[in-house]
């Protein structure tokens, strides 16, 4: 009997537990929620009643901030001045120190061929002989415009003295004075103001461009310069404008085997002359080989410097070839720098010897005024 009661109690307990989990009222469908969910699939979440919407305001905020940021950056880039990137460029002094073995002589090569204040007739100062009759051609005709540069090199100082000073021209960041001396030991200088316009470095190769002015005897000449690298060859070009259509260009080229300067005088896109300058030196002397090409002739000069009884003399072997006929004229020259006892002005006395004759010529010399402020000890 007891067992039967326990069984009955257990059944009642199980029944009571099951009934406690059964809702007393039948479940009802929330048709409003179902309708809203269907509308959401077609129209988006905004169609849901507020109590059913998912909290998506954070995503909207992130997207809005991102869009505003993109627009702001775009406006900043478009309105940033172009010159702002120049703060990352190296200074003109940095460029000069980097190319100290080449750039000063490139400046000097250019400046020495520019007209001085005493010779404002540009064409007269730089024009070379275009006579095709070799009997009327002096071997000095093509050489004379280069003598100032030749003196600067042959005096034993192939590297000009370069000084970077505080720029007094607000348009240019770098002010450079290139100083050298002639064969009489008289010092003279050229001035340059310039800005670095571009700079790039890839691996061990650097390229750059500069713009400014070159000053000779108080005359200003617009100047541009650049360095380019192609394969194993480096090129530094300096160009100074005499006027809108006339310029002197110095191109220094170096590769793994040799280096040389090419100098051009161009007017109205036509080359008046082109010359190639090669410098060789040892412990005792410097030698220069200069080739000059015009429309009618090719002139070659091999030059060295000596002292003849304490007088500076340039010894030259020359050959001039007429390009049309192939006729040649060759010989030797000795160029002395003499000082007039009365005027105290210097001039060139040239002794020329060819296969047919020997004779003497005299030429005015570009004298350089000594500047106490830039006194040189070269």
C-alpha positions as CSV (number, residue, x, y, z in Angstrom):
1,X,0.0,0.0,0.0
2,X,2.8,2.3,0.8
3,X,4.4,1.6,-2.5
4,X,1.2,2.5,-4.4
5,X,1.0,5.8,-2.5
6,X,4.6,6.7,-3.4
7,X,3.9,6.0,-7.0
8,X,0.8,8.1,-7.0
9,X,2.7,11.0,-5.3
10,X,5.5,10.8,-7.9
11,X,3.0,10.9,-10.8
12,X,1.3,14.0,-9.3
13,X,4.7,15.7,-8.8
14,X,5.7,15.1,-12.4
15,X,2.3,16.3,-13.7
16,X,2.6,19.4,-11.6
17,X,6.1,20.2,-12.9
18,X,5.0,19.8,-16.5
19,X,2.0,22.0,-16.0
20,X,4.2,24.7,-14.5
21,X,6.1,25.0,-17.9
22,X,2.9,25.2,-20.0
23,X,1.6,28.8,-20.6
24,X,-2.0,29.3,-19.4
25,X,-2.8,31.4,-22.5
26,X,-2.2,30.5,-26.1
27,X,0.8,32.5,-27.8
28,X,-0.2,35.4,-30.0
29,X,1.4,36.6,-33.3
30,X,3.0,40.1,-33.3
31,X,1.8,41.1,-36.7
32,X,3.2,44.6,-36.4
33,X,6.7,43.3,-35.9
34,X,6.4,40.8,-38.7
35,X,5.1,43.6,-41.0
36,X,8.0,45.9,-40.0
37,X,10.6,43.2,-40.6
38,X,9.2,42.6,-44.1
39,X,9.3,46.3,-44.8
40,X,12.9,46.5,-43.7
41,X,13.9,44.0,-46.3
42,X,12.4,46.2,-49.0
43,X,13.0,49.8,-47.7
44,X,15.8,49.5,-45.2
45,X,16.0,49.7,-41.5
46,X,14.4,53.2,-41.2
47,X,11.0,51.6,-41.8
48,X,11.1,49.7,-38.5
49,X,9.4,51.2,-35.5
50,X,11.8,52.8,-33.1
51,X,11.5,50.0,-30.6
52,X,12.5,47.4,-33.2
53,X,15.5,49.3,-34.8
54,X,19.1,48.1,-34.4
55,X,21.5,50.5,-32.9
56,X,23.5,51.5,-36.0
57,X,24.3,55.1,-35.2
58,X,28.0,54.3,-34.6
59,X,28.5,53.1,-38.2
60,X,26.9,56.2,-39.6
61,X,29.1,58.3,-37.4
62,X,32.3,56.5,-38.5
63,X,31.3,56.8,-42.2
64,X,30.5,60.5,-41.8
65,X,33.8,61.3,-40.1
66,X,35.8,59.3,-42.7
67,X,34.0,61.2,-45.6
68,X,34.7,64.5,-44.0
69,X,38.4,63.6,-43.4
70,X,38.8,62.6,-47.1
71,X,37.3,65.9,-48.3
72,X,39.4,67.9,-45.8
73,X,42.7,66.3,-47.0
74,X,41.8,66.8,-50.6
75,X,41.1,70.5,-50.0
76,X,44.4,70.9,-48.1
77,X,46.4,69.2,-51.0
78,X,44.8,71.4,-53.6
79,X,45.4,74.6,-51.7
80,X,49.0,73.8,-50.5
81,X,51.5,76.2,-52.2
82,X,53.8,74.5,-54.6
83,X,56.9,75.8,-52.8
84,X,56.0,74.0,-49.6
85,X,58.0,70.9,-50.7
86,X,61.1,72.9,-51.1
87,X,61.7,72.7,-47.3
88,X,62.8,69.1,-47.9
89,X,65.3,70.0,-50.6
90,X,69.0,70.2,-49.7
91,X,70.5,73.7,-49.6
92,X,72.7,75.1,-52.4
93,X,75.6,74.8,-50.0
94,X,74.9,71.0,-49.6
95,X,74.8,70.6,-53.4
96,X,78.1,72.5,-53.8
97,X,79.8,70.4,-51.2
98,X,78.5,67.2,-52.7
99,X,79.9,68.2,-56.2
100,X,83.0,70.1,-55.0
101,X,85.3,68.3,-57.5
102,X,83.2,69.4,-60.5
103,X,80.8,72.2,-59.9
104,X,83.2,75.1,-59.1
105,X,85.2,74.4,-62.3
106,X,81.9,74.2,-64.2
107,X,81.0,77.6,-62.9
108,X,84.4,78.9,-63.7
109,X,84.4,77.5,-67.3
110,X,81.1,79.3,-67.9
111,X,81.9,82.6,-66.3
112,X,85.3,82.9,-68.0
113,X,83.7,82.9,-71.4
114,X,81.1,85.6,-70.5
115,X,81.6,89.2,-71.6
116,X,83.3,91.5,-69.1
117,X,82.1,94.9,-68.2
118,X,84.8,96.4,-70.5
119,X,83.5,94.5,-73.5
120,X,79.7,94.9,-73.6
121,X,79.6,93.9,-77.3
122,X,78.7,90.2,-76.7
123,X,79.1,89.1,-80.3
124,X,82.6,90.7,-80.6
125,X,83.8,89.1,-77.4
126,X,82.7,85.6,-78.2
127,X,82.7,85.2,-82.0
128,X,85.3,82.9,-83.4
129,X,86.9,83.0,-86.8
130,X,84.7,81.6,-89.6
131,X,87.1,82.2,-92.4
132,X,87.6,79.0,-94.4
133,X,90.9,80.2,-96.0
134,X,93.7,78.9,-93.8
135,X,96.2,81.3,-95.1
136,X,94.2,84.1,-93.5
137,X,93.6,82.2,-90.2
138,X,95.7,82.8,-87.1
139,X,95.9,79.9,-84.7
140,X,95.0,82.5,-82.0
141,X,91.6,83.3,-83.6
142,X,89.7,80.4,-82.0
143,X,91.9,80.1,-78.9
144,X,91.7,83.7,-77.6
145,X,88.2,83.5,-76.0
146,X,89.4,80.5,-73.9
147,X,92.7,82.1,-72.6
148,X,91.2,83.3,-69.3
149,X,90.0,79.8,-68.5
150,X,93.3,78.3,-69.7
151,X,95.3,80.6,-67.4
152,X,93.1,79.6,-64.4
153,X,93.8,76.0,-65.0
154,X,97.5,76.2,-65.9
155,X,98.5,78.2,-62.9
156,X,98.6,74.9,-61.0
157,X,95.2,75.3,-59.2
158,X,92.6,73.2,-61.0
159,X,90.3,73.5,-58.1
160,X,89.1,77.1,-57.6
161,X,88.6,78.5,-54.2
162,X,84.9,78.5,-53.3
163,X,83.3,80.5,-50.5
164,X,79.6,80.3,-49.5
165,X,78.4,83.6,-48.0
166,X,75.2,84.9,-46.5
167,X,72.9,85.8,-49.5
168,X,72.1,89.5,-49.8
169,X,69.5,88.8,-52.6
170,X,66.1,87.8,-51.1
171,X,65.2,85.9,-54.2
172,X,68.0,83.4,-53.8
173,X,69.0,81.2,-50.9
174,X,72.6,80.5,-51.8
175,X,75.4,83.0,-52.5
176,X,78.7,81.7,-53.8
177,X,82.0,83.4,-54.7
178,X,84.3,81.4,-57.0
179,X,87.9,82.7,-56.8
180,X,90.9,81.9,-58.9
181,X,94.0,83.6,-60.3
182,X,95.7,84.2,-63.6
183,X,99.3,83.4,-64.6
184,X,100.5,86.7,-63.1
185,X,99.1,85.6,-59.8
186,X,96.4,88.3,-59.8
187,X,93.2,87.1,-58.1
188,X,89.7,87.6,-59.5
189,X,86.3,86.2,-58.7
190,X,82.9,85.4,-60.1
191,X,79.6,85.5,-58.0
192,X,76.6,83.3,-58.2
193,X,73.2,83.4,-56.5
194,X,71.0,80.4,-56.9
195,X,68.2,78.2,-55.5
196,X,67.9,74.4,-55.6
197,X,64.8,73.6,-57.6
198,X,64.7,69.8,-57.5
199,X,66.7,66.9,-55.9
200,X,66.4,63.1,-56.1
201,X,68.5,60.3,-54.8
202,X,68.2,56.7,-56.0
203,X,70.7,54.1,-54.6
204,X,74.1,55.9,-54.7
205,X,73.1,58.3,-57.6
206,X,71.8,61.8,-57.0
207,X,70.3,64.3,-59.5
208,X,69.4,68.0,-59.0
209,X,68.6,71.2,-60.7
210,X,69.4,74.8,-59.8
211,X,68.4,78.3,-61.0
212,X,69.9,81.7,-60.4
213,X,72.2,84.4,-61.7
214,X,76.0,84.5,-62.5
215,X,77.7,87.9,-62.0
216,X,80.9,88.9,-63.9
217,X,82.3,92.4,-63.5
218,X,78.9,93.7,-62.3
219,X,76.9,92.2,-65.2
220,X,74.2,89.7,-64.4
221,X,73.5,86.6,-66.5
222,X,70.6,84.2,-66.0
223,X,72.0,80.8,-65.0
224,X,70.6,77.2,-64.9
225,X,72.3,74.0,-63.8
226,X,71.4,70.3,-63.5
227,X,72.9,66.9,-62.9
228,X,71.8,63.8,-64.7
229,X,72.7,60.2,-64.4
230,X,72.3,57.6,-67.2
231,X,73.8,54.1,-66.9
232,X,77.4,54.6,-65.7
233,X,77.7,58.2,-67.0
234,X,77.1,61.4,-64.9
235,X,76.5,64.8,-66.5
236,X,76.6,68.2,-64.9
237,X,75.4,71.0,-67.2
238,X,75.7,74.8,-66.5
239,X,74.0,77.2,-68.9
240,X,74.4,81.0,-68.7
241,X,72.3,83.3,-71.0
242,X,73.8,86.3,-72.6
243,X,70.4,87.3,-73.9
244,X,67.1,85.6,-74.7
245,X,68.5,83.6,-77.6
246,X,72.2,83.3,-76.8
247,X,73.9,81.2,-74.1
248,X,77.1,79.5,-73.0
249,X,76.8,75.9,-71.9
250,X,79.3,73.9,-70.0
251,X,78.8,70.1,-69.9
252,X,80.9,68.0,-67.6
253,X,80.8,64.3,-68.4
254,X,82.4,61.5,-66.5
255,X,82.2,57.7,-66.7
256,X,84.3,54.8,-65.4
257,X,87.2,55.6,-67.7
258,X,87.6,59.3,-68.3
259,X,86.1,62.8,-67.9
260,X,85.9,65.9,-70.0
261,X,84.2,69.3,-70.4
262,X,82.2,70.2,-73.4
263,X,81.6,74.0,-73.9
264,X,79.0,75.3,-76.4
265,X,78.1,78.8,-77.6
266,X,74.6,78.7,-79.0
267,X,72.7,81.6,-80.7
268,X,69.2,81.3,-82.2
269,X,69.4,77.5,-81.7
270,X,72.5,77.3,-83.9
271,X,75.9,76.3,-82.4
272,X,78.5,79.0,-83.0
273,X,81.2,76.8,-81.7
274,X,81.6,73.6,-79.6
275,X,84.8,72.8,-77.7
276,X,86.0,69.8,-75.8
277,X,88.4,70.4,-72.8
278,X,90.5,67.6,-71.3
279,X,92.8,68.2,-68.3
280,X,95.7,66.0,-67.4
281,X,97.9,66.6,-64.4
282,X,100.8,65.1,-62.5
283,X,103.0,66.3,-59.7
284,X,105.0,68.6,-61.9
285,X,102.6,70.2,-64.4
286,X,99.1,70.5,-65.9
287,X,98.4,69.8,-69.6
288,X,95.3,70.8,-71.4
289,X,94.0,69.5,-74.7
290,X,91.3,71.8,-76.2
291,X,89.4,70.9,-79.4
292,X,87.3,73.7,-81.0
293,X,84.7,73.0,-83.7
294,X,83.1,75.8,-85.8
295,X,81.0,75.5,-89.0
296,X,84.2,75.6,-91.1
297,X,87.2,74.5,-89.0
298,X,88.4,72.1,-86.3
299,X,91.3,73.4,-84.1
300,X,93.3,71.3,-81.7
301,X,95.5,72.8,-79.0
302,X,97.8,70.9,-76.6
303,X,99.0,73.3,-73.9
304,X,101.3,73.3,-71.0
305,X,102.7,76.0,-68.6
306,X,106.4,76.9,-68.1
307,X,108.5,79.7,-66.6
308,X,111.0,81.3,-69.0
309,X,113.4,83.5,-66.9
310,X,110.6,84.0,-64.4
311,X,108.2,85.0,-67.1
312,X,105.0,82.8,-67.4
313,X,104.7,81.3,-70.8
314,X,102.1,78.9,-72.3
315,X,103.6,76.4,-74.7
316,X,101.2,75.1,-77.4
317,X,101.2,72.6,-80.2
318,X,98.3,73.3,-82.6
319,X,96.6,71.9,-85.7
320,X,93.8,73.7,-87.6
321,X,91.9,71.7,-90.2
322,X,89.5,73.1,-92.9
323,X,86.5,70.8,-92.7
324,X,85.4,71.2,-96.3
325,X,88.7,70.8,-98.1
326,X,90.6,68.9,-95.5
327,X,93.5,71.3,-95.6
328,X,95.6,71.6,-92.4
329,X,97.8,74.1,-90.8
330,X,100.0,73.1,-87.8
331,X,102.9,74.4,-85.7
332,X,103.8,75.7,-82.3
333,X,103.1,78.8,-80.3
334,X,104.6,80.4,-77.2
335,X,102.3,82.9,-75.4
336,X,104.0,85.4,-73.1
337,X,102.2,87.7,-70.7
338,X,104.0,91.1,-70.9
339,X,103.3,94.3,-68.9
340,X,103.6,97.7,-70.6
341,X,106.1,99.9,-68.7
342,X,104.1,103.1,-69.3
343,X,100.4,102.0,-68.9
344,X,101.2,99.0,-66.5
345,X,98.6,97.1,-68.5
346,X,99.3,93.5,-69.5
347,X,99.0,92.0,-73.0
348,X,99.8,88.7,-74.8
349,X,102.8,88.4,-77.1
350,X,102.6,85.3,-79.2
351,X,105.4,83.7,-81.2
352,X,104.1,81.4,-83.9
353,X,106.1,78.9,-85.9
354,X,104.7,76.8,-88.8
355,X,106.3,74.8,-91.5
356,X,106.5,77.9,-93.7
357,X,107.2,80.8,-91.4
358,X,107.7,82.3,-88.0
359,X,106.1,85.5,-86.9
360,X,104.8,87.4,-83.9
361,X,101.3,88.7,-82.9
362,X,100.2,90.9,-80.0
363,X,96.7,90.8,-78.3
364,X,95.0,92.8,-75.6
365,X,94.4,90.8,-72.5
366,X,91.5,90.9,-70.1
367,X,93.0,92.4,-67.0
368,X,91.4,91.6,-63.7
369,X,91.1,94.4,-61.2
370,X,92.4,93.4,-57.8
371,X,89.8,93.3,-55.0
372,X,91.2,93.9,-51.6
373,X,88.1,92.3,-50.0
374,X,88.7,89.1,-52.0
375,X,92.5,89.0,-51.8
376,X,93.7,85.6,-52.8
377,X,96.6,83.6,-51.7
378,X,96.5,81.0,-54.5
